[in-house]
Amino acid sequence: MKKYNTEQEKFWAGRFGDEYSQRNQGKNIIASNTALFTKILSKTNSISSIIEMGANIGLNLIAIKTLLPGASITALEINPKAVKELKKIPCIKVYNESMLEYIPDRKWDLVLSKGVLIHQNPDKLEKLYQLMYDASKSYICIAEYYNPSPVEIPYRGHKNKLFKRDFAGEMMDAFPDLKLIDYGFVYHRDNNFPQDDITWFLLKKLHF
């Protein structure tokens, strides 16, 4: 049996992660994602490569492929069953690895995390921020649950599996060459394109 770095990784690589994938799928989610990424990508320039950290079954990447059909797309995902679904999407390179173990061999124009950092062990965030920074040529998009100070929230009856904080602010503090380009919030009761109360931040590396 594979050993994982944290209890959170073991949790998401196993049965709970499988159940999450089964709950979260469908054309309506892809439509909402397309609306979200239309807004985010409109604030960028010259995106030809993307990597998503914790891509699950690829609903974000399917939306992005619609908007940027010529871009090369990479997915990093810890759950083996989700990886099987990812591999069904044409022209996506897939790594079945932990974010804490993955060592990128290249850089991408855009590095994306959406609903992933909130489920990571807070003690490991510094390493994950470094990974995302190192993997980015230019842009980093963080779409997570925001809170001005770190807080742990019970998640479907489980403890230590969901954390809110200012992920983007912490990244900008850690890497002073990151500039905030834009940000926004999507309400779960949006009339047309709801998201799960996600706050997104688009950051860009300043090249001195």
ABEGO torsion letter per residue (X at the ends): XBBBABAAAAAAABAAAAAAAAABBEAAAAAAAAAAAAAAAAABBGBABBBBBGAEAGAAAAAAAAABAABBBBBBBABAAAAAAAAABBGBBBBBBBAAABBBABBBABBBBBGAAAABBAAAAAAAAAAAAAABAABBBBBBBBBABBBBBBBGGBBGABBBBBAAAAAAAABAABBBABBBBBBAABAABBBBGBBBBBBBBBBX
